[in-house]
Amino acid sequence: MENAITVLVAEDDQLIQDLIQEAFSEGGFETVITGSGEEAITLLKGEIAFRAVITDINLSGQLDGWEVARIARETEPTMPIIYMTGTHGEDWASKGVPNSILLNKPFAPAQIVTALSNLLNTGVPPVSAT
C-alpha cells in the first residue's frame, strides 16, 4: 500500500492481532504487530515512521502498554495512542497519556478503526500539506 499510514500494534493475543490486522488492512492502514513491550520500543526507535500506537495494557515481557505509550510520546509528542484492555480501564485516568483513547475488550473491529481515524483527524497535525 503506497502512502498508507503505518500503525504499531502491541498485542500478545494472536486472535486479537489477527482481528486488528484485518480491520486496519480493510481500512487502508498498514500494521506492524508485536507481542512484547520491549519489541514495541525497539520498533518505535527504529527506521519505520509510525503514525500511531495501539497497545494492549498487559503485554508479554517486562514492559506494559502504559510504558510503551509513554515512550512513544517521548519519541513523538503528538503520537496518537489507543489502549486496549479487558481489566485495567480504571487506571487510564492516572496512567494513560493525554489525548488517548481506551477501548475495553471485547470491541468490534470497526470501533478500533474509527477510534484511530478520529485521533488522526483531530489530534495530530498532518505530516505534509501536499
N, CA, C and O atoms as a GROMACS GRO file, in nm:
protein
  520
    1MET      N    1   0.083  -0.118   0.000
    1MET     CA    2   0.000   0.000   0.000
    1MET      C    3   0.088   0.124   0.000
    1MET      O    4   0.155   0.154   0.098
    2GLU      N    5   0.085   0.195  -0.110
    2GLU     CA    6   0.166   0.315  -0.120
    2GLU      C    7   0.100   0.427  -0.040
    2GLU      O    8  -0.022   0.445  -0.047
    3ASN      N    9   0.178   0.502   0.035
    3ASN     CA   10   0.132   0.614   0.115
    3ASN      C   11   0.035   0.574   0.227
    3ASN      O   12  -0.036   0.659   0.279
    4ALA      N   13   0.031   0.449   0.264
    4ALA     CA   14  -0.055   0.406   0.374
    4ALA      C   15   0.004   0.452   0.506
    4ALA      O   16   0.126   0.462   0.521
    5ILE      N   17  -0.082   0.479   0.600
    5ILE     CA   18  -0.040   0.514   0.735
    5ILE      C   19   0.000   0.385   0.806
    5ILE      O   20  -0.073   0.287   0.804
    6THR      N   21   0.119   0.387   0.868
    6THR     CA   22   0.170   0.269   0.937
    6THR      C   23   0.146   0.281   1.086
    6THR      O   24   0.179   0.382   1.148
    7VAL      N   25   0.086   0.177   1.142
    7VAL     CA   26   0.046   0.174   1.282
    7VAL      C   27   0.121   0.062   1.353
    7VAL      O   28   0.130  -0.050   1.303
    8LEU      N   29   0.176   0.093   1.471
    8LEU     CA   30   0.239  -0.010   1.554
    8LEU      C   31   0.134  -0.066   1.648
    8LEU      O   32   0.067   0.008   1.720
    9VAL      N   33   0.121  -0.198   1.647
    9VAL     CA   34   0.025  -0.267   1.733
    9VAL      C   35   0.103  -0.357   1.828
    9VAL      O   36   0.175  -0.447   1.785
   10ALA      N   37   0.087  -0.333   1.958
   10ALA     CA   38   0.149  -0.418   2.061
   10ALA      C   39   0.038  -0.496   2.128
   10ALA      O   40  -0.039  -0.442   2.208
   11GLU      N   41   0.029  -0.623   2.096
   11GLU     CA   42  -0.077  -0.712   2.147
   11GLU      C   43  -0.023  -0.853   2.145
   11GLU      O   44   0.031  -0.897   2.044
   12ASP      N   45  -0.037  -0.925   2.256
   12ASP     CA   46   0.020  -1.060   2.262
   12ASP      C   47  -0.081  -1.172   2.238
   12ASP      O   48  -0.044  -1.289   2.241
   13ASP      N   49  -0.206  -1.139   2.213
   13ASP     CA   50  -0.308  -1.240   2.184
   13ASP      C   51  -0.322  -1.253   2.032
   13ASP      O   52  -0.360  -1.157   1.964
   14GLN      N   53  -0.292  -1.371   1.978
   14GLN     CA   54  -0.292  -1.393   1.834
   14GLN      C   55  -0.428  -1.364   1.770
   14GLN      O   56  -0.434  -1.307   1.661
   15LEU      N   57  -0.537  -1.401   1.835
   15LEU     CA   58  -0.670  -1.376   1.778
   15LEU      C   59  -0.697  -1.226   1.765
   15LEU      O   60  -0.753  -1.181   1.665
   16ILE      N   61  -0.659  -1.150   1.865
   16ILE     CA   62  -0.679  -1.005   1.860
   16ILE      C   63  -0.583  -0.943   1.758
   16ILE      O   64  -0.621  -0.850   1.686
   17GLN      N   65  -0.460  -0.993   1.751
   17GLN     CA   66  -0.368  -0.946   1.646
   17GLN      C   67  -0.430  -0.962   1.508
   17GLN      O   68  -0.428  -0.869   1.427
   18ASP      N   69  -0.486  -1.080   1.483
   18ASP     CA   70  -0.547  -1.106   1.352
   18ASP      C   71  -0.666  -1.015   1.326
   18ASP      O   72  -0.680  -0.962   1.216
   19LEU      N   73  -0.750  -0.996   1.426
   19LEU     CA   74  -0.867  -0.909   1.413
   19LEU      C   75  -0.824  -0.767   1.379
   19LEU      O   76  -0.880  -0.705   1.288
   20ILE      N   77  -0.725  -0.715   1.452
   20ILE     CA   78  -0.678  -0.578   1.430
   20ILE      C   79  -0.612  -0.565   1.293
   20ILE      O   80  -0.636  -0.468   1.221
   21GLN      N   81  -0.529  -0.662   1.258
   21GLN     CA   82  -0.460  -0.656   1.129
   21GLN      C   83  -0.562  -0.654   1.015
   21GLN      O   84  -0.546  -0.575   0.921
   22GLU      N   85  -0.663  -0.737   1.021
   22GLU     CA   86  -0.764  -0.742   0.916
   22GLU      C   87  -0.845  -0.611   0.911
   22GLU      O   88  -0.870  -0.558   0.803
   23ALA      N   89  -0.885  -0.561   1.027
   23ALA     CA   90  -0.963  -0.437   1.032
   23ALA      C   91  -0.885  -0.320   0.974
   23ALA      O   92  -0.940  -0.242   0.896
   24PHE      N   93  -0.759  -0.307   1.011
   24PHE     CA   94  -0.679  -0.196   0.961
   24PHE      C   95  -0.643  -0.212   0.814
   24PHE      O   96  -0.638  -0.113   0.741
   25SER      N   97  -0.620  -0.333   0.771
   25SER     CA   98  -0.592  -0.357   0.630
   25SER      C   99  -0.712  -0.315   0.544
   25SER      O  100  -0.696  -0.248   0.442
   26GLU      N  101  -0.831  -0.353   0.588
   26GLU     CA  102  -0.952  -0.314   0.517
   26GLU      C  103  -0.974  -0.163   0.522
   26GLU      O  104  -1.034  -0.106   0.432
   27GLY      N  105  -0.924  -0.098   0.628
   27GLY     CA  106  -0.936   0.047   0.642
   27GLY      C  107  -0.827   0.125   0.571
   27GLY      O  108  -0.826   0.248   0.574
   28GLY      N  109  -0.734   0.054   0.506
   28GLY     CA  110  -0.629   0.121   0.430
   28GLY      C  111  -0.502   0.152   0.509
   28GLY      O  112  -0.418   0.229   0.463
   29PHE      N  113  -0.489   0.093   0.627
   29PHE     CA  114  -0.370   0.114   0.710
   29PHE      C  115  -0.276  -0.005   0.699
   29PHE      O  116  -0.320  -0.117   0.673
   30GLU      N  117  -0.148   0.021   0.719
   30GLU     CA  118  -0.050  -0.087   0.733
   30GLU      C  119  -0.024  -0.106   0.882
   30GLU      O  120  -0.026  -0.010   0.959
   31THR      N  121  -0.001  -0.231   0.923
   31THR     CA  122   0.028  -0.258   1.063
   31THR      C  123   0.159  -0.332   1.078
   31THR      O  124   0.196  -0.414   0.994
   32VAL      N  125   0.228  -0.302   1.185
   32VAL     CA  126   0.342  -0.379   1.230
   32VAL      C  127   0.303  -0.428   1.368
   32VAL      O  128   0.276  -0.347   1.458
   33ILE      N  129   0.299  -0.559   1.387
   33ILE     CA  130   0.247  -0.617   1.510
   33ILE      C  131   0.357  -0.687   1.589
   33ILE      O  132   0.439  -0.760   1.533
   34THR      N  133   0.356  -0.662   1.720
   34THR     CA  134   0.448  -0.728   1.811
   34THR      C  135   0.371  -0.770   1.936
   34THR      O  136   0.265  -0.715   1.966
   35GLY      N  137   0.424  -0.867   2.007
   35GLY     CA  138   0.358  -0.916   2.127
   35GLY      C  139   0.420  -0.867   2.256
   35GLY      O  140   0.365  -0.891   2.364
   36SER      N  141   0.534  -0.798   2.249
   36SER     CA  142   0.601  -0.756   2.372
   36SER      C  143   0.626  -0.606   2.374
   36SER      O  144   0.642  -0.542   2.270
   37GLY      N  145   0.627  -0.552   2.494
   37GLY     CA  146   0.658  -0.411   2.511
   37GLY      C  147   0.799  -0.377   2.469
   37GLY      O  148   0.824  -0.272   2.411
   38GLU      N  149   0.891  -0.467   2.498
   38GLU     CA  150   1.032  -0.443   2.462
   38GLU      C  151   1.048  -0.432   2.310
   38GLU      O  152   1.117  -0.342   2.262
   39GLU      N  153   0.986  -0.523   2.236
   39GLU     CA  154   0.997  -0.517   2.090
   39GLU      C  155   0.926  -0.394   2.035
   39GLU      O  156   0.972  -0.335   1.937
   40ALA      N  157   0.815  -0.354   2.097
   40ALA     CA  158   0.745  -0.233   2.054
   40ALA      C  159   0.836  -0.112   2.067
   40ALA      O  160   0.840  -0.027   1.978
   41ILE      N  161   0.909  -0.102   2.178
   41ILE     CA  162   1.001   0.010   2.198
   41ILE      C  163   1.112   0.007   2.095
   41ILE      O  164   1.149   0.110   2.039
   42THR      N  165   1.166  -0.111   2.068
   42THR     CA  166   1.271  -0.124   1.967
   42THR      C  167   1.219  -0.078   1.832
   42THR      O  168   1.289  -0.005   1.760
   43LEU      N  169   1.099  -0.117   1.796
   43LEU     CA  170   1.039  -0.076   1.669
   43LEU      C  171   1.017   0.075   1.664
   43LEU      O  172   1.041   0.138   1.562
   44LEU      N  173   0.970   0.132   1.775
   44LEU     CA  174   0.947   0.277   1.779
   44LEU      C  175   1.076   0.356   1.758
   44LEU      O  176   1.074   0.464   1.699
   45LYS      N  177   1.186   0.302   1.805
   45LYS     CA  178   1.314   0.371   1.792
   45LYS      C  179   1.387   0.336   1.662
   45LYS      O  180   1.498   0.383   1.638
   46GLY      N  181   1.324   0.255   1.580
   46GLY     CA  182   1.385   0.210   1.455
   46GLY      C  183   1.356   0.302   1.337
   46GLY      O  184   1.330   0.421   1.354
   47GLU      N  185   1.361   0.245   1.219
   47GLU     CA  186   1.353   0.321   1.095
   47GLU      C  187   1.211   0.348   1.047
   47GLU      O  188   1.191   0.436   0.963
   48ILE      N  189   1.112   0.276   1.097
   48ILE     CA  190   0.975   0.292   1.048
   48ILE      C  191   0.913   0.416   1.111
   48ILE      O  192   0.924   0.439   1.232
   49ALA      N  193   0.846   0.496   1.028
   49ALA     CA  194   0.779   0.617   1.076
   49ALA      C  195   0.634   0.583   1.109
   49ALA      O  196   0.546   0.591   1.024
   50PHE      N  197   0.612   0.544   1.233
   50PHE     CA  198   0.477   0.509   1.276
   50PHE      C  199   0.396   0.636   1.297
   50PHE      O  200   0.448   0.737   1.345
   51ARG      N  201   0.268   0.631   1.261
   51ARG     CA  202   0.178   0.744   1.281
   51ARG      C  203   0.089   0.726   1.402
   51ARG      O  204   0.023   0.821   1.444
   52ALA      N  205   0.086   0.604   1.459
   52ALA     CA  206   0.003   0.578   1.576
   52ALA      C  207   0.049   0.451   1.645
   52ALA      O  208   0.115   0.366   1.584
   53VAL      N  209   0.014   0.438   1.772
   53VAL     CA  210   0.044   0.319   1.850
   53VAL      C  211  -0.087   0.268   1.912
   53VAL      O  212  -0.163   0.344   1.973
   54ILE      N  213  -0.109   0.140   1.895
   54ILE     CA  214  -0.221   0.072   1.959
   54ILE      C  215  -0.160  -0.034   2.047
   54ILE      O  216  -0.085  -0.120   1.999
   55THR      N  217  -0.190  -0.029   2.176
   55THR     CA  218  -0.124  -0.121   2.268
   55THR      C  219  -0.221  -0.180   2.369
   55THR      O  220  -0.304  -0.110   2.427
   56ASP      N  221  -0.208  -0.309   2.387
   56ASP     CA  222  -0.274  -0.373   2.500
   56ASP      C  223  -0.202  -0.326   2.625
   56ASP      O  224  -0.082  -0.296   2.619
   57ILE      N  225  -0.270  -0.320   2.735
   57ILE     CA  226  -0.203  -0.278   2.858
   57ILE      C  227  -0.118  -0.393   2.914
   57ILE      O  228  -0.006  -0.370   2.959
   58ASN      N  229  -0.170  -0.515   2.910
   58ASN     CA  230  -0.094  -0.631   2.956
   58ASN      C  231  -0.024  -0.694   2.837
   58ASN      O  232  -0.090  -0.746   2.746
   59LEU      N  233   0.108  -0.691   2.836
   59LEU     CA  234   0.187  -0.748   2.728
   59LEU      C  235   0.282  -0.852   2.784
   59LEU      O  236   0.314  -0.852   2.903
   60SER      N  237   0.328  -0.942   2.697
   60SER     CA  238   0.432  -1.034   2.741
   60SER      C  239   0.562  -0.955   2.756
   60SER      O  240   0.582  -0.855   2.687
   61GLY      N  241   0.648  -0.998   2.844
   61GLY     CA  242   0.773  -0.927   2.869
   61GLY      C  243   0.761  -0.839   2.994
   61GLY      O  244   0.664  -0.849   3.069
   62GLN      N  245   0.860  -0.755   3.013
   62GLN     CA  246   0.868  -0.672   3.133
   62GLN      C  247   0.790  -0.540   3.122
   62GLN      O  248   0.740  -0.489   3.222
   63LEU      N  249   0.779  -0.486   3.001
   63LEU     CA  250   0.715  -0.356   2.983
   63LEU      C  251   0.567  -0.373   2.949
   63LEU      O  252   0.530  -0.461   2.872
   64ASP      N  253   0.483  -0.288   3.009
   64ASP     CA  254   0.341  -0.294   2.979
   64ASP      C  255   0.302  -0.184   2.879
   64ASP      O  256   0.386  -0.106   2.835
   65GLY      N  257   0.176  -0.181   2.845
   65GLY     CA  258   0.128  -0.083   2.747
   65GLY      C  259   0.137   0.060   2.794
   65GLY      O  260   0.155   0.150   2.712
   66TRP      N  261   0.126   0.083   2.924
   66TRP     CA  262   0.143   0.218   2.977
   66TRP      C  263   0.283   0.270   2.942
   66TRP      O  264   0.300   0.385   2.899
   67GLU      N  265   0.383   0.184   2.960
   67GLU     CA  266   0.522   0.223   2.932
   67GLU      C  267   0.546   0.241   2.782
   67GLU      O  268   0.615   0.334   2.741
   68VAL      N  269   0.488   0.153   2.701
   68VAL     CA  270   0.502   0.166   2.555
   68VAL      C  271   0.448   0.302   2.510
   68VAL      O  272   0.513   0.372   2.432
   69ALA      N  273   0.331   0.339   2.559
   69ALA     CA  274   0.271   0.466   2.520
   69ALA      C  275   0.354   0.584   2.568
   69ALA      O  276   0.372   0.682   2.495
   70ARG      N  277   0.404   0.576   2.690
   70ARG     CA  278   0.487   0.685   2.743
   70ARG      C  279   0.611   0.707   2.657
   70ARG      O  280   0.645   0.820   2.625
   71ILE      N  281   0.677   0.599   2.620
   71ILE     CA  282   0.798   0.610   2.538
   71ILE      C  283   0.762   0.656   2.396
   71ILE      O  284   0.837   0.732   2.334
   72ALA      N  285   0.649   0.610   2.344
   72ALA     CA  286   0.604   0.657   2.212
   72ALA      C  287   0.586   0.808   2.212
   72ALA      O  288   0.624   0.876   2.117
   73ARG      N  289   0.529   0.861   2.320
   73ARG     CA  290   0.508   1.005   2.329
   73ARG      C  291   0.639   1.081   2.351
   73ARG      O  292   0.651   1.196   2.310
   74GLU      N  293   0.737   1.017   2.415
   74GLU     CA  294   0.868   1.081   2.425
   74GLU      C  295   0.932   1.090   2.288
   74GLU      O  296   1.001   1.188   2.257
   75THR      N  297   0.910   0.989   2.206
   75THR     CA  298   0.965   0.986   2.070
   75THR      C  299   0.893   1.086   1.980
   75THR      O  300   0.956   1.157   1.903
   76GLU      N  301   0.761   1.090   1.991
   76GLU     CA  302   0.678   1.180   1.910
   76GLU      C  303   0.564   1.232   1.998
   76GLU      O  304   0.469   1.158   2.024
   77PRO      N  305   0.573   1.358   2.045
   77PRO     CA  306   0.476   1.410   2.142
   77PRO      C  307   0.330   1.409   2.097
   77PRO      O  308   0.241   1.409   2.182
   78THR      N  309   0.303   1.407   1.969
   78THR     CA  310   0.164   1.408   1.922
   78THR      C  311   0.116   1.270   1.875
   78THR      O  312   0.010   1.259   1.813
   79MET      N  313   0.193   1.167   1.904
   79MET     CA  314   0.159   1.032   1.859
   79MET      C  315   0.022   0.990   1.911
   79MET      O  316   0.000   0.989   2.032
   80PRO      N  317  -0.071   0.956   1.822
   80PRO     CA  318  -0.200   0.903   1.868
   80PRO      C  319  -0.180   0.768   1.938
   80PRO      O  320  -0.106   0.682   1.889
   81ILE      N  321  -0.246   0.751   2.051
   81ILE     CA  322  -0.234   0.628   2.130
   81ILE      C  323  -0.373   0.572   2.155
   81ILE      O  324  -0.464   0.643   2.197
   82ILE      N  325  -0.388   0.442   2.129
   82ILE     CA  326  -0.510   0.371   2.168
   82ILE      C  327  -0.468   0.257   2.258
   82ILE      O  328  -0.385   0.173   2.222
   83TYR      N  329  -0.526   0.254   2.377
   83TYR     CA  330  -0.504   0.145   2.471
   83TYR      C  331  -0.617   0.044   2.455
   83TYR      O  332  -0.731   0.081   2.426
   84MET      N  333  -0.584  -0.084   2.473
   84MET     CA  334  -0.685  -0.190   2.476
   84MET      C  335  -0.669  -0.265   2.608
   84MET      O  336  -0.557  -0.292   2.653
   85THR      N  337  -0.782  -0.299   2.669
   85THR     CA  338  -0.774  -0.374   2.794
   85THR      C  339  -0.905  -0.446   2.823
   85THR      O  340  -1.013  -0.403   2.780
   86GLY      N  341  -0.893  -0.553   2.893
   86GLY     CA  342  -1.010  -0.621   2.944
   86GLY      C  343  -1.020  -0.607   3.095
   86GLY      O  344  -1.118  -0.647   3.156
   87THR      N  345  -0.915  -0.548   3.156
   87THR     CA  346  -0.910  -0.546   3.302
   87THR      C  347  -0.864  -0.415   3.366
   87THR      O  348  -0.895  -0.393   3.483
   88HIS      N  349  -0.793  -0.328   3.296
   88HIS     CA  350  -0.730  -0.213   3.362
   88HIS      C  351  -0.785  -0.078   3.321
   88HIS      O  352  -0.714   0.022   3.329
   89GLY      N  353  -0.910  -0.073   3.278
   89GLY     CA  354  -0.969   0.053   3.234
   89GLY      C  355  -0.970   0.161   3.340
   89GLY      O  356  -0.956   0.279   3.308
   90GLU      N  357  -0.986   0.122   3.465
   90GLU     CA  358  -0.992   0.221   3.573
   90GLU      C  359  -0.860   0.294   3.594
   90GLU      O  360  -0.858   0.401   3.655
   91ASP      N  361  -0.750   0.240   3.544
   91ASP     CA  362  -0.618   0.304   3.560
   91ASP      C  363  -0.588   0.407   3.451
   91ASP      O  364  -0.489   0.480   3.460
   92TRP      N  365  -0.671   0.414   3.348
   92TRP     CA  366  -0.643   0.500   3.234
   92TRP      C  367  -0.625   0.646   3.274
   92TRP      O  368  -0.534   0.713   3.225
   93ALA      N  369  -0.711   0.697   3.362
   93ALA     CA  370  -0.703   0.838   3.401
   93ALA      C  371  -0.570   0.872   3.467
   93ALA      O  372  -0.519   0.983   3.449
   94SER      N  373  -0.513   0.779   3.542
   94SER     CA  374  -0.388   0.808   3.614
   94SER      C  375  -0.263   0.763   3.538
   94SER      O  376  -0.158   0.824   3.554
   95LYS      N  377  -0.273   0.657   3.457
   95LYS     CA  378  -0.154   0.603   3.391
   95LYS      C  379  -0.148   0.630   3.242
   95LYS      O  380  -0.041   0.623   3.182
   96GLY      N  381  -0.260   0.661   3.182
   96GLY     CA  382  -0.264   0.684   3.037
   96GLY      C  383  -0.208   0.819   2.999
   96GLY      O  384  -0.208   0.912   3.080
   97VAL      N  385  -0.160   0.830   2.876
   97VAL     CA  386  -0.110   0.959   2.828
   97VAL      C  387  -0.229   1.045   2.786
   97VAL      O  388  -0.334   0.992   2.749
   98PRO      N  389  -0.214   1.178   2.790
   98PRO     CA  390  -0.323   1.266   2.748
   98PRO      C  391  -0.360   1.244   2.600
   98PRO      O  392  -0.278   1.197   2.521
   99ASN      N  393  -0.483   1.280   2.567
   99ASN     CA  394  -0.531   1.271   2.428
   99ASN      C  395  -0.515   1.131   2.371
   99ASN      O  396  -0.468   1.114   2.258
  100SER      N  397  -0.552   1.034   2.449
  100SER     CA  398  -0.550   0.895   2.404
  100SER      C  399  -0.692   0.839   2.418
  100SER      O  400  -0.781   0.904   2.473
  101ILE      N  401  -0.710   0.719   2.366
  101ILE     CA  402  -0.840   0.652   2.373
  101ILE      C  403  -0.819   0.516   2.438
  101ILE      O  404  -0.718   0.450   2.414
  102LEU      N  405  -0.916   0.475   2.518
  102LEU     CA  406  -0.915   0.343   2.579
  102LEU      C  407  -1.033   0.264   2.523
  102LEU      O  408  -1.147   0.310   2.528
  103LEU      N  409  -1.004   0.146   2.471
  103LEU     CA  410  -1.108   0.055   2.426
  103LEU      C  411  -1.109  -0.066   2.518
  103LEU      O  412  -1.007  -0.130   2.539
  104ASN      N  413  -1.225  -0.096   2.572
  104ASN     CA  414  -1.240  -0.214   2.655
  104ASN      C  415  -1.268  -0.334   2.566
  104ASN      O  416  -1.350  -0.328   2.474
  105LYS      N  417  -1.199  -0.445   2.594
  105LYS     CA  418  -1.222  -0.569   2.522
  105LYS      C  419  -1.345  -0.637   2.580
  105LYS      O  420  -1.367  -0.629   2.701
  106PRO      N  421  -1.423  -0.700   2.499
  106PRO     CA  422  -1.411  -0.712   2.354
  106PRO      C  423  -1.468  -0.587   2.286
  106PRO      O  424  -1.554  -0.519   2.340
  107PHE      N  425  -1.417  -0.558   2.167
  107PHE     CA  426  -1.466  -0.446   2.088
  107PHE      C  427  -1.483  -0.493   1.945
  107PHE      O  428  -1.423  -0.592   1.903
  108ALA      N  429  -1.565  -0.422   1.871
  108ALA     CA  430  -1.586  -0.454   1.729
  108ALA      C  431  -1.470  -0.399   1.649
  108ALA      O  432  -1.417  -0.294   1.683
  109PRO      N  433  -1.429  -0.468   1.541
  109PRO     CA  434  -1.319  -0.418   1.458
  109PRO      C  435  -1.341  -0.274   1.412
  109PRO      O  436  -1.247  -0.195   1.408
  110ALA      N  437  -1.464  -0.240   1.377
  110ALA     CA  438  -1.492  -0.104   1.330
  110ALA      C  439  -1.463   0.001   1.438
  110ALA      O  440  -1.427   0.114   1.406
  111GLN      N  441  -1.479  -0.036   1.565
  111GLN     CA  442  -1.453   0.058   1.674
  111GLN      C  443  -1.309   0.104   1.677
  111GLN      O  444  -1.281   0.222   1.699
  112ILE      N  445  -1.216   0.012   1.656
  112ILE     CA  446  -1.075   0.049   1.666
  112ILE      C  447  -1.032   0.131   1.545
  112ILE      O  448  -0.949   0.222   1.557
  113VAL      N  449  -1.086   0.100   1.428
  113VAL     CA  450  -1.055   0.179   1.308
  113VAL      C  451  -1.112   0.320   1.324
  113VAL      O  452  -1.046   0.418   1.290
  114THR      N  453  -1.235   0.329   1.374
  114THR     CA  454  -1.297   0.460   1.396
  114THR      C  455  -1.219   0.541   1.500
  114THR      O  456  -1.198   0.661   1.482
  115ALA      N  457  -1.177   0.476   1.608
  115ALA     CA  458  -1.100   0.545   1.712
  115ALA      C  459  -0.970   0.601   1.655
  115ALA      O  460  -0.934   0.715   1.683
  116LEU      N  461  -0.901   0.521   1.575
  116LEU     CA  462  -0.776   0.568   1.516
  116LEU      C  463  -0.802   0.682   1.418
  116LEU      O  464  -0.731   0.782   1.420
  117SER      N  465  -0.902   0.668   1.335
  117SER     CA  466  -0.934   0.774   1.239
  117SER      C  467  -0.965   0.905   1.312
  117SER      O  468  -0.921   1.011   1.269
  118ASN      N  469  -1.041   0.896   1.421
  118ASN     CA  470  -1.073   1.016   1.499
  118ASN      C  471  -0.948   1.082   1.556
  118ASN      O  472  -0.933   1.204   1.549
  119LEU      N  473  -0.858   1.002   1.611
  119LEU     CA  474  -0.733   1.057   1.666
  119LEU      C  475  -0.648   1.120   1.556
  119LEU      O  476  -0.591   1.227   1.574
  120LEU      N  477  -0.638   1.054   1.443
  120LEU     CA  478  -0.556   1.106   1.333
  120LEU      C  479  -0.616   1.235   1.277
  120LEU      O  480  -0.542   1.326   1.239
  121ASN      N  481  -0.748   1.244   1.272
  121ASN     CA  482  -0.813   1.360   1.212
  121ASN      C  483  -0.827   1.478   1.306
  121ASN      O  484  -0.839   1.592   1.260
  122THR      N  485  -0.826   1.454   1.437
  122THR     CA  486  -0.846   1.565   1.530
  122THR      C  487  -0.727   1.596   1.618
  122THR      O  488  -0.709   1.710   1.661
  123GLY      N  489  -0.644   1.495   1.644
  123GLY     CA  490  -0.540   1.517   1.743
  123GLY      C  491  -0.400   1.529   1.688
  123GLY      O  492  -0.307   1.561   1.762
  124VAL      N  493  -0.382   1.505   1.559
  124VAL     CA  494  -0.247   1.503   1.504
  124VAL      C  495  -0.239   1.592   1.381
  124VAL      O  496  -0.319   1.575   1.288
  125PRO      N  497  -0.146   1.685   1.378
  125PRO     CA  498  -0.132   1.767   1.258
  125PRO      C  499  -0.088   1.681   1.140
  125PRO      O  500  -0.020   1.580   1.160
  126PRO      N  501  -0.126   1.719   1.018
  126PRO     CA  502  -0.086   1.640   0.902
  126PRO      C  503   0.066   1.640   0.886
  126PRO      O  504   0.134   1.736   0.923
  127VAL      N  505   0.116   1.530   0.830
  127VAL     CA  506   0.260   1.517   0.809
  127VAL      C  507   0.306   1.615   0.702
  127VAL      O  508   0.412   1.676   0.716
  128SER      N  509   0.227   1.631   0.597
  128SER     CA  510   0.261   1.727   0.492
  128SER      C  511   0.134   1.786   0.437
  128SER      O  512   0.026   1.728   0.451
  129ALA      N  513   0.145   1.900   0.376
  129ALA     CA  514   0.028   1.969   0.322
  129ALA      C  515   0.006   1.936   0.176
  129ALA      O  516  -0.084   1.992   0.112
  130THR      N  517   0.085   1.845   0.121
  130THR     CA  518   0.069   1.814  -0.022
  130THR      C  519  -0.032   1.707  -0.045
  130THR      O  520  -0.057   1.669  -0.159
   0.00000   0.00000   0.00000
